[in-house]
Amino acid sequence: MKVAVTGTTGLLGRLVVQRLSNKNIEVRALLRHPIDNDVSPSIDKDAKSSQVALYLSKLPGVTMVAGDATESCKELVADCDAVIAAHGPVRPPPLQSLFCLLPESDPKHSRSVNYVAVQNLIDAAKASKTCKRIVRVTGKGEEPTQFFTVLINMLGNMAKAWNYEGEQLLRKSGVDYTIIRPGVMGKDDIPHNKVLALADNGQDLKVTAVTHAQISDLCCDCLDYSNTAKSTLTAMNVEEGSGEESYAPLLAKVKSDSREFPSTLLEEHKRAARKGAIILGSFLAVFAGISIAVLQKVVAFVMGIFQ
């Protein structure tokens, strides 16, 4: 098997590449910048992307492919059997997103990363004649008015909205897909003993912290299960001892998507984000007004002392 990977040097992508290499699976890893041989190779969480790239390039069976998923993926996916799309947008400056200062056509915008790049992967998979599966890591996004969804859309160039639209591209593509909606990735100091849980058909689970290592395992493991094709998996952790030790027994039970997903939620997401921005703006205006009033009273009090 040969697997193409995007998001290569990200906290998730680097673990995906490493795990595939450990399983003796050939990897073609997308890299936007040339390899820098003058840095120290490292895969540590706080390592720079250049260090991670050099480290991964030295792993057995790993080939670095220059390119950008927002432009074209045909060279990356050529002759591959599957794709693991672990890429995501860089967190923008909050005000840039809040005031829509970055055009949707910009390569750094969530539309380019979460939507255009997914279409590029689909086109590349179809052109390759060999790629039979795309595994895409997204997130919960079917509830446009949910608080954290609104917040992330407001401050992340509509990242949740475009993630969902990218999911729909996959569902309509005719290519076998596995969409993974993980919990909040980042914390490593969480319980690990029999905590894994999955829900197929895009069903809901209580949002919890999950580790990048857990989700990288899931991305790689689902390639071994043909029944996970055309499925949307929610991956969370449950109370210690009430889940599974590995994803194997959970993946064995997965069924393909059977419900009809909303064809698009883009306008609902944008409308909710606009309302959120108005509420936030109103709150800040009130807060600023109170702060100014308090400051004026303090100044008046101080001036009174010296008179």
N, C-alpha and C positions, 0 to 999 in steps of 0.2 A: 504494500500500500504506500501511496505517496500523498501527503496532505499539505495543502497551502495554508498559511497562517497570516492573518493581518493583525495589527496591533502588537507587533512582535516584541517591542521593548517595554510595553506597558506592564503593570503589575500582574495582570492576568495572562497576557500573551507570552511573556517570558517563561511562565510556568508551563503553559501549554506546549511550547517548543521543547522545553527540557523533558517533559514527560513523554512526548512522542519519540524523542531521541532515545530515551531510556527503554522504550518499548521496541527499539530497532525499526521504527517507522521513518521512512525518508520524509524530510521536511523541506518545503520551499517557503522561506520566511520573507515577507515584504519589509523593505527598509527604505525610508525616505531619504536618508543621508548616507554618504560614503562611510565605509569602515575607517575608524581612526586607530591606527596601530600604535599610536604614542600614548594611549591611556592604559590604565591597569584594568584588565578584564574582571568584571564582577557581576553577580546576579543578585546582590543584596538589595533589600527593599529601598534603601536610600541611594543606590548607585545611579549615576547619570546614564542617560540613554545610550551614549557612546560606549560606556563601559559594558553595559548589558549587551549591546550589539556585538562587540568584540568577543565577549564570553560565549554567546550563543553560536557565533560563526565557527567556533572551534569544536563544537559538539559533533559527535559522529552522525553522519547522515543529514546534516543541516546545510542547506545552500541558501545564501542570502540573495534576494532578488531586488534590484533597485526599482523603485517606482512609488506611486501614490495611488491609493485605492479610489480617491476622488477623481482620478483622471482615466486610468485603464487598469484592468487586472488580467488581461489576456496572457501576457507573458508569465505572470505569477501562476496562473491556474493551468497552463498548458501541461498536459500529460498527468495531471493530478487526479486522484480518485475522489477527493473530498476537500472541503474548505472549512476551516474554523475561523470565523470572523469575530475576533476579540477586540476590534478597534472601537474607539469612542472619541468624542470631541474633547479637546483641551478645555478646561474650565475657563471661561472668559472673564474679564473684569466685570463685576456686577452692573455698573452703570452702563457699560457698552451694550449689554443685553437688555437692560431695563428700558433704555431709550432707543433700542433697535438700530444701533449705529453700525453694525456689521451687516453688509448685504447678504442675502440668502445665497447668492452666487459665490461668495468667498469660500475658498477651500477649507477654512477653519470653522465655518458655520455648521451648526448641527444638521441642517438640511443636506449639505454636501457630504458630511461624514456618516450620518445615520440613514440617509435615503439614497443619494446619488451613488455612493460607494457600494451600497447593497445592490442597486441595479447593475452596476459595473461587474460585480461578482456573478450575478445571474447571467449576464451576457457572456462573460468569460467561461462560465461552466457549460453553457449551451454550445459555445464555439469549440470547446476542448474535445467534445465527444467522449471524454473519459470520466469527467467529474459527475458523480451521481448523488452527492449530498453536500448541502451547505448547513453548517452549524452556526447559528448567530446568537450572540449574547446581547440581550436588550434590557428589559426591566418592566415593571408594572406600569401600564399606561392606558388602561381602558377606562379609567375614571378621571376625566379631565378636570373635575371640580375638587378632587381630593387635595387636601392642603399641601402635601409635599410635592404632588404633581404640579400644582400651580406654582409653587415656589421654585422648583427646578426649571420649569418652563420660563418663568420670569427672569431668572438669573443665569440661565444656561442656553440662551438662544433657542428656546423651544425644543430642548433635547428630548423630552418625553414624547412630545407630539410627533417629531420626525422619526423617533424610534418605532412608534406604532405604525406609521406610514411605511416604514421600511419592512416591518413584519408583513404587512399586507402585500407588498411586492413579492415576497417569498411565497405567500399562500397562493397567489395567482400565477406564479411563474411556470408551474409544471415541473419544476426541479424539486427533488426530495429535499425537505428541509427539517431541521430540528431547531426550534426557537427556545432559548433558555432565558427565563425571567428570574434572575437571582435576587436574594435579599440584599441587604446593605453590606457591600464588601469593604474590607479595610481592617477590621479588628482581627487579631490572631489569638488573643487571650480569651477564647470562648470555649465552652465545653465541647469535647470531641467524641465522647463515648456514646455511641448509638444515638446520634442526634439528627441524622439525615432524613429529609422528607421530600417527596415529590408529589405534584399534582399535575395530571395531564389535562388535555383539552383546554388549556389556559385557565383552569380553575384557580380559585383564590386560596391562599394560605396566609396565616398571620405573618406580617413582615418581621423578620429577625435579622440579626447579624449572621453573615456567612463569611468564610475565608476565601481568598483567591485560590488557595490550594484545592479547596473542595470543589469550586466551580471549574477549575482547570481539569480536575479528575473527571467531572461530569461531561465536559466537552469532549474529552478523548474517549471515555467509556461508551458514550452513546453511539459511536461509530461501529461498535461491535454488535449492536442490536438493530436488526433490520426493522423491527416493529416500531422503532422510534422515528421512522421516516414520516414526514408530514404531521409532526406533533409539536405542540406548544407546552413546554414544561415549566412549572413554577417550582423553584428550588429554595427551600427555607430549612431552618433547623427547628427542632422541637425539643421538648424537655429531655434532659439527659436520661438515657435508658429506654425512652419510648419510641425512638426512631431506629434507623438501620446503621450498621457499622460501615457499610459500603453502599454504592449506588446500584450494584449488580441486581439484588432482588427487587429493587424499585423499578429499574429499567426493564426488567423482564416482564413487568405487568403493564407497561405503557401501551396505550392505544392511540391510534391516529386521531387527529382532530375530527370531531363529528358535528360540532355546533357551528352556526354561522356567525363569524366575527363581523362587527360593523365594518362596512367597506372603507370608510374613512372617518376619522375623528378630528381632523385638522382644524376645522372651523370651531368646533366645540372647545378644543384646547386653546386656540387663540382667543376666543371670547372669554374664557375663564381667566386666562393670563392678563387680559386687558382689565377685567374687573379687579383682579388682584393688585394690579399696578395702581389703579385708582384708589383702592382702599389703603395701600401702602403710602401713596402720595398724600392722602388726606391725613393719615396718622402722623406722618413726618411734619406736615404743615402745622398741625395742632401742637405737636411736641416742640417745634421751633418757636411757635407763638408763646407757649408757656415758658420756655427757656429764656426768651427775650424779656418777658415780663418779670421773671425772677431776677434776671441779671440787672434790669433797671432798678429794681427795689434794692438790690445789694449795693449798687453804685450810689444810689441816693442815700442809703444808710451810712456808707463810708464817707461820703462827702459831708454829711451832717456832723460826723465826729470831728472833722477838721475845721469846721466853721466856728 
